[in-house]
């Protein structure tokens, strides 16, 4: 049976000892996404507090 490259064994991911979750959370893409989601949630909370709905076209 052939082994796939990148799977199985220590150092298969280039010697990085961090877990997959740590790698994802530490990535710039994740930070940007989290910032965007946080901004949107804050905006929706503000709208609900002040009673201003989204503008309709």
C-alpha positions in Angstrom: 0.0 0.0 0.0 1.4 3.4 -1.0 1.5 6.2 1.5 0.2 9.6 0.5 2.6 12.5 0.7 1.8 14.8 3.7 0.0 12.1 5.8 1.3 10.0 8.6 4.3 10.4 10.9 5.9 13.3 12.7 7.2 16.1 10.5 4.9 15.3 7.6 3.7 18.9 7.6 7.2 20.4 7.3 8.3 19.9 10.9 5.7 22.3 12.4 4.7 20.9 15.8 1.6 23.1 16.1 -1.8 21.4 15.8 -4.0 22.0 12.8 -6.3 24.1 14.9 -3.5 26.3 16.1 -2.3 26.7 12.5 -5.7 27.7 11.3 -6.4 30.1 14.2 -3.0 31.7 13.7 -3.4 32.3 10.0 -3.9 35.7 8.5 -7.0 34.6 6.6 -8.7 33.4 9.8 -7.9 36.7 11.6 -9.4 38.7 8.7 -12.5 36.5 8.7 -12.9 36.7 12.5 -12.5 40.5 12.3 -15.1 40.8 9.5 -17.6 38.6 11.4 -17.0 40.5 14.6 -17.6 43.8 12.8 -20.9 42.5 11.3 -22.1 41.2 14.7 -21.3 44.5 16.3 -23.2 46.3 13.6 -26.3 44.1 14.0 -26.3 44.6 17.8 -26.0 48.4 17.3 -28.9 48.4 14.9 -31.1 46.3 17.2 -30.3 48.7 20.2 -31.1 51.8 18.3 -33.9 50.4 16.2 -32.4 51.3 12.8 -33.2 48.6 10.2 -31.2 48.0 7.1 -32.1 50.4 4.2 -34.2 48.7 1.6 -33.9 49.6 -2.1 
